[in-house]
């Protein structure tokens, strides 16, 4: 008989502890879910309520990045155009530099001499190894 009472008390105790455990587990899930929801809401609110200074900093960094990309692209385009011009004109300039003195009586001699000088100055703008790059 005592054994039966002990089993009954033990069963009630286990049932009670199981009930309390499940209730606490449900409460913990609710707390964790609300905490996550609150953190997400706070993060979203922070992103939406950036200060003017933060927005200005972000805009400035984007401007700097875009400007740098544009500048590199511009430099590449200019160097490619200069290289094409040099490759196209170099034979004529070399010919003039070598044989132009013979034709110094022709009316275009002084113009070609200026063009040759300007060409050599323009060629200095390209890196020496530009034709080997790429």
JODA-V388853 format. One line per field, one symbol per residue. ss: DSSP state (H for helix, E for strand, - for the rest). burial: b if it has 9 or more other ideal C-beta (glycine too) atoms within 8 Angstrom, else e. A space follows every 10 residues. Layout:
ss=???
burial=???
This chain:
ss=-HHHHHHHHH HHHHHHHHHH HHHHHHHHHH HHHHHHHHHH HHHHHHHH-- -HHHHHHHHH HHHHHHHHHH HHHHHHHHHH HHHHHHHHHH HHHHHHHHHH HHH-----HH HHHHHHHHHH HHH------H HH--
burial=eeeeeeeeee eeeeeeeeee eeeeeeeeee eeeeeeeeee eeeeeeeeee eeeebeebee eeeeeeeeee eeeeeeeebe ebbebbeebe eebebbeeeb eeeeeeeebe ebbebbeebb ebbeebeeeb eeee
